[in-house]
Amino acid sequence: MIAAIANPQPAATAPSTWQLVFVSLAVVILLLEIIHGWRLGLVRQLVRVIAIIVAYSGGFFAAGATVPLLRSHLKLPDPILAVVGGAILAFILFAAINLIGAFLFKKTAQQPSSVIRLIWGITGALLGILLGAFTLWLTFTGIRMVGSIAEARLDTPNPPGISARPNETIDPSASVSPPNPFMTMLADMKSSLEGGHVGDAVRAVDPLPPTLYRDLEKAGEVAANVENAERFLSFPGAREISEHPKVVALRNDRQVMELIASGQVFELMKNQRMIDALNDPSLQARIKTFDLERALDYALEKR
């Protein structure tokens, strides 16, 4: 990845200007991490690494323990509260460990001899490169994930008239609504990130399986097409979930449907019917045993 950043694809063949943005961002982050690592030195950088590991581990494994504490402050479903609580806990652990390290260990400039300062600075800078690469991986992985969904939704045609009401006449000359600008931007970002030498480097160092991105693309294709969505809901496991009383109550709630149609996700998560559904143990059990990959393949089968 670093080699690709140092020698990006020529502008004439670059997929879009987003690639220049990504390369510039990568260079800036790496330079800042190198400088910061030099100043902190070896031991404080190791403390940062430990803080990251502890923060992610604590946020992941202890997220459920934060739910009872957050219920009285936030009106959200328990799964969302677990995510929020895990993120807060991870931040607290990261900040606390770094603060302890700052009190216990000296920076590079505080070392007694020039030789030790040089060793501390070089090793700290090398660790800074690793931490910078980790930050870039998180950023680029997030862009590829959301971009995969956006790209699939934009590329999937929705047959005209499929969502029309019974006996409603569709005007063929009616103008087609333009694509969502935000979705278009995400798709452009993902396409640019995966193009040229930079894209080759990103795919080569990404430890996540390519099937993950393909499943996200399938989910976008299903969500973008009414026929695909209907076939997805007809899959045995999906049908059981859709026929659950709490899900039926959601479908029959006009306010919930309006929130979904308008894309007000945060307000939707605060709706009491949605909270009751996501907190229902029997519905959670059905979701956990649901074979999402098979359902997506079934929805996208050519008939």
Secondary structure, 3 states (H helix, E strand, C coil): CHHHHHCCCCHHHCCCHHHHHHHHHHHHHHHHHHHHHHHHCHHHHHHHHHHHHHHHHHHHHCHHHHHHHHHCCCCCCHHHHHHHHHHHHHHHHHHHHHHHHHHHCCCHHHCCCHHHHHHHHHHHHHHHHHHHHHHHHHHHHHHHHHHHHHHHHHHCCCCCCCCCCCCCCCCCCCCCCCCCHHHHHHHHHHHHHCCHHHHHHHHHHCCCCHHHHHHHHHHHHHHHCHHHHHHHHHCHHHHHHHCCHHHHHHHCCHHHHHHHHHCCHHHHHHCHHHHHHHHCHHHHHHHHHCCHHHHHHHHCCCC
